[in-house]
Amino acid sequence: MFSTVGPSSAQVSRPWGLALANAGANRVPRRSLGRLRGVWALALCWGVAGSVAPAALAKTDPAVLEWPSVSLQALPQEARDTHRLILSGGPFPHDKDGTVFGNRERLLPGKPRGFYREYTVETPKAKNRGARRIVCGGEPPVRPEVCYYTADHYASFTRIAP
């Protein structure tokens, strides 16, 4: 009932004839596990756990993507203040505000580098910039095409409805 393959140092036995030459071959890398957990958490938050989460679609087909959105009025007051500063062109309280957001997490739709810019949303009682951000895309920065809000330092995004 058991079969074995591979050299003696990498032999792995599996019941019912399912043999793998390398036990690590079917493991998911740690970095991917983190991303999968993030996508699953987003799916649960958005109530779409049984379907494909928008974050997963962003990597494949942005045209199919439908982001959950939130009205500006539903965001915290600090986010509304930051959004107002973005539309007026500043001045911004942090040096990093208005810098290019690289989208390394690939949760937002793929765009050329420089399309997205990040802005800090003040977090009360935080000793640093905190985790809340608004990321806007488009040119010029004072008239963005789209803006996203994240309360968890880029682990998830919600589109801000125009």
matplotlib code that plots the C-alpha trace (Angstrom):
import matplotlib.pyplot as plt

x = [0.0, 2.9, 5.2, 8.6, 10.5, 13.7, 17.1, 17.4, 18.0, 14.8, 12.5, 9.0, 6.4, 2.8, -0.2, -2.2, 0.7, 1.0, 4.7, 6.6, 10.3, 10.6, 8.5, 9.1, 7.7, 4.1, 4.8, 3.7, 6.5, 6.1, 5.8, 3.0, 1.2, 1.1, -0.4, -2.9, -3.9, -4.3, -6.5, -8.6, -9.0, -10.1, -12.5, -14.0, -14.3, -16.0, -18.3, -17.1, -15.2, -16.8, -15.7, -12.5, -11.4, -10.6, -7.0, -6.4, -7.9, -5.7, -2.7, -4.5, -7.1, -7.7, -10.6, -12.6, -11.9, -14.6, -13.4, -15.5, -15.9, -16.5, -17.9, -15.6, -18.0, -17.8, -14.0, -12.5, -12.2, -8.4, -8.9, -11.2, -8.7, -5.9, -8.1, -8.9, -5.1, -4.5, -7.0, -5.6, -2.0, -0.8, 1.0, 1.4, 2.5, 5.0, 8.0, 6.9, 3.4, 3.0, 5.9, 5.6, 3.8, 5.4, 2.5, 4.9, 2.1, 0.4, -3.0, -3.9, -4.4, -1.1, -0.1, 3.3, 5.6, 4.8, 1.1, 0.3, 1.2, 0.8, -0.4, -0.4, -3.7, -3.0, -3.6, -4.6, -2.1, 0.3, 4.0, 4.9, 3.0, 0.7, -0.8, -3.5, -2.9, -4.6, -3.1, -4.2, -3.4, -3.4, -2.0, -1.9, -1.8, -4.4, -7.0, -6.5, -8.3, -8.8, -8.0, -7.8, -7.9, -6.0, -6.2, -3.7, -0.6, -1.2, -2.6, -6.0, -7.5, -10.9, -11.7, -12.9, -16.0, -15.8]
y = [0.0, 2.4, 3.5, 5.2, 7.2, 9.2, 8.7, 7.3, 10.8, 12.3, 9.3, 10.0, 7.3, 8.1, 5.8, 4.6, 5.0, 8.7, 9.2, 12.5, 12.8, 15.9, 16.4, 20.1, 20.3, 20.5, 23.1, 26.7, 29.2, 31.3, 34.5, 33.1, 31.8, 35.4, 36.6, 33.8, 34.6, 38.3, 37.4, 35.1, 37.7, 40.2, 37.7, 37.2, 40.9, 41.5, 38.5, 36.8, 33.9, 31.5, 33.4, 35.0, 38.0, 41.3, 41.2, 37.9, 39.3, 42.4, 40.2, 38.6, 40.7, 44.3, 44.7, 42.1, 43.7, 45.2, 46.8, 47.2, 50.9, 53.2, 56.7, 59.5, 60.3, 56.8, 57.1, 58.4, 62.2, 62.0, 60.2, 62.9, 65.6, 63.8, 63.5, 67.2, 67.9, 65.6, 67.5, 70.9, 69.8, 70.0, 71.0, 67.5, 66.8, 64.0, 64.0, 60.6, 62.0, 62.3, 59.9, 57.1, 54.0, 50.9, 48.5, 45.7, 43.8, 43.8, 44.2, 47.2, 47.0, 46.9, 50.4, 51.8, 52.9, 56.4, 56.1, 55.6, 58.0, 57.4, 59.7, 59.2, 59.2, 60.4, 57.8, 59.2, 58.4, 56.8, 57.6, 57.1, 57.5, 54.6, 52.1, 54.1, 55.4, 56.7, 55.7, 57.7, 57.1, 59.2, 62.5, 65.2, 64.3, 67.0, 65.3, 61.6, 59.0, 56.7, 56.6, 53.6, 53.6, 51.1, 50.8, 47.9, 49.2, 47.9, 44.4, 45.4, 48.3, 49.7, 52.1, 55.5, 56.3, 59.5]
z = [0.0, 0.4, -2.4, -2.2, -4.8, -4.9, -3.5, 0.0, 1.6, 0.0, 0.0, 1.1, 1.6, 1.0, 1.3, -1.7, -4.2, -4.0, -4.0, -3.9, -4.6, -2.3, 0.8, 0.6, -3.0, -1.8, 0.9, 0.4, 1.0, 4.2, 2.2, 0.2, 3.3, 4.6, 1.4, 1.4, 4.9, 3.9, 1.0, 3.1, 5.8, 3.1, 1.7, 5.2, 5.8, 2.5, 2.9, -0.2, 1.4, -1.0, -4.1, -5.3, -3.3, -5.2, -3.9, -5.7, -8.9, -8.9, -9.8, -12.7, -14.4, -13.1, -15.6, -13.7, -10.4, -8.3, -5.1, -2.0, -1.6, 1.3, 1.3, 2.4, 5.2, 6.6, 7.1, 10.3, 10.6, 10.2, 6.9, 5.7, 6.7, 4.8, 1.7, 1.9, 2.1, -0.9, -3.1, -2.0, -2.6, 1.0, 3.1, 4.5, 8.1, 7.2, 4.9, 3.4, 2.4, -1.4, -2.1, -4.7, -3.4, -5.0, -4.6, -3.7, -2.1, -5.5, -3.9, -6.0, -9.7, -11.6, -12.9, -13.9, -11.1, -10.0, -10.5, -6.8, -4.0, -0.3, 2.4, 6.2, 8.0, 11.6, 14.2, 17.6, 20.4, 18.0, 18.6, 14.9, 11.6, 12.6, 10.2, 8.4, 4.9, 1.9, -1.4, -4.5, -8.1, -11.2, -12.5, -11.3, -7.6, -6.7, -8.9, -8.4, -10.5, -7.6, -3.9, -1.5, 2.3, 4.4, 8.2, 8.5, 6.8, 3.3, 4.2, 2.8, 0.8, 0.4, -2.5, -1.5, -3.4, -5.4]

ax = plt.figure().add_subplot(projection="3d")
ax.plot(x, y, z, "-o")
ax.set_aspect("equal")
plt.show()
